[in-house]
Amino acid sequence: MGAPLAMRDKAGHKTVAGSLQELIRNEDNRRQVRRAFRLEVEPELPPTLASLLDAIEQAHQETINYPHEPAEVRLEARPGWELDGVRRVHRAAG
């Protein structure tokens, strides 16, 4: 990341960055700051979508690491058809 934010200026006064950091320490204040400055925030994904996104990323990484191996993507049998059981399986080449 970057350098830590200075909390006080040379005169000993709080900096804008320090004041803002103090202001957003709790979730209620963060919501107010987001609204006041019209900041867009990515919502947290539901667990099933987050799991699917992780499986896609893992499959992508495996494809990059093993470009010549054919791949098979299977859904694991789970009650409720939840996507957190997505798994990528490599088939033996040949």
C-alpha positions as CSV (number, residue, x, y, z in Angstrom):
1,M,0.0,0.0,0.0
2,G,1.2,3.6,0.6
3,A,2.8,5.4,3.4
4,P,0.8,5.7,6.7
5,L,-1.3,8.8,6.9
6,A,0.0,11.6,9.1
7,M,-2.3,12.1,12.1
8,R,-1.0,15.5,13.0
9,D,0.6,18.4,11.1
10,K,3.8,20.2,12.1
11,A,1.8,22.6,14.3
12,G,0.3,19.6,16.2
13,H,-3.2,20.0,14.7
14,K,-5.1,17.0,13.4
15,T,-4.8,16.5,9.7
16,V,-7.8,16.0,7.4
17,A,-6.7,12.4,6.8
18,G,-6.5,11.8,10.5
19,S,-9.8,13.4,11.2
20,L,-11.5,11.4,8.4
21,Q,-9.9,8.2,9.6
22,E,-11.2,8.8,13.2
23,L,-14.6,9.6,11.8
24,I,-15.0,6.4,9.9
25,R,-14.0,4.0,12.7
26,N,-17.5,2.8,13.2
27,E,-20.1,1.6,10.6
28,D,-22.7,4.2,11.3
29,N,-20.3,7.0,10.6
30,R,-19.0,5.2,7.5
31,R,-22.5,5.1,6.0
32,Q,-23.0,8.8,6.7
33,V,-19.7,9.7,5.1
34,R,-20.5,7.6,2.0
35,R,-23.9,9.4,1.7
36,A,-22.4,12.8,2.3
37,F,-19.6,12.4,-0.3
38,R,-21.7,10.2,-2.6
39,L,-19.1,7.5,-2.5
40,E,-19.9,4.2,-4.3
41,V,-19.2,1.1,-2.3
42,E,-19.2,-2.4,-3.7
43,P,-21.8,-4.4,-1.8
44,E,-20.6,-7.7,-0.2
45,L,-21.6,-10.7,-2.3
46,P,-23.8,-13.4,-0.9
47,P,-21.8,-16.5,0.1
48,T,-23.0,-18.6,-2.9
49,L,-21.9,-15.9,-5.4
50,A,-18.6,-15.3,-3.6
51,S,-17.9,-19.0,-3.7
52,L,-18.7,-19.1,-7.4
53,L,-16.4,-16.2,-8.0
54,D,-13.6,-17.9,-6.1
55,A,-14.1,-21.1,-8.1
56,I,-14.0,-19.2,-11.4
57,E,-10.8,-17.4,-10.3
58,Q,-9.2,-20.7,-9.2
59,A,-10.2,-22.3,-12.6
60,H,-8.7,-19.3,-14.4
61,Q,-5.4,-19.6,-12.4
62,E,-5.3,-23.4,-13.1
63,T,-5.8,-22.7,-16.8
64,I,-3.0,-20.3,-16.8
65,N,-0.7,-22.7,-14.9
66,Y,-1.7,-25.8,-17.0
67,P,-2.7,-24.4,-20.4
68,H,-2.3,-27.8,-22.3
69,E,-4.3,-29.9,-19.9
70,P,-8.0,-30.4,-20.7
71,A,-10.1,-29.4,-17.8
72,E,-13.5,-30.6,-16.6
73,V,-15.7,-28.5,-14.4
74,R,-18.2,-30.4,-12.2
75,L,-20.7,-29.3,-9.6
76,E,-20.6,-31.4,-6.5
77,A,-23.9,-32.9,-5.4
78,R,-25.0,-30.9,-2.5
79,P,-28.5,-30.4,-1.0
80,G,-30.1,-27.2,-2.2
81,W,-27.9,-27.0,-5.3
82,E,-25.6,-24.4,-3.6
83,L,-22.8,-23.2,-5.7
84,D,-20.2,-23.4,-2.9
85,G,-19.5,-27.0,-4.1
86,V,-18.1,-25.9,-7.5
87,R,-14.9,-27.7,-8.1
88,R,-12.5,-27.9,-11.1
89,V,-11.0,-31.2,-12.0
90,H,-8.2,-31.9,-14.5
91,R,-8.5,-34.9,-16.7
92,A,-5.3,-36.8,-17.6
93,A,-4.0,-35.7,-21.0
94,G,-3.9,-38.4,-23.7
